[in-house]
Amino acid sequence: MKELIRESLDVVERICIEAALDQTNNNRASAAEILGLSRQSLYIKLRRHGLENYRPGK
């Protein structure tokens, strides 16, 4: 059950990060602010989700 919850949270987190990057046209400082994260925390999450090279519209 814990694994299912973790996987679900990961999916939601990834969707939120992608939406923030789309909304800000990939401005990571602004995306971090929207998400309530520091830029460093956003970069850590981008690496964790394999989104380092994410571009809006992809």
Secondary structure, DSSP 8 states (H G I E B T S, - for coil): -HHHHHHHHHHHHHHHHHHHHHHTTT-HHHHHHHHT--HHHHHHHHHHTT-TT--TT-
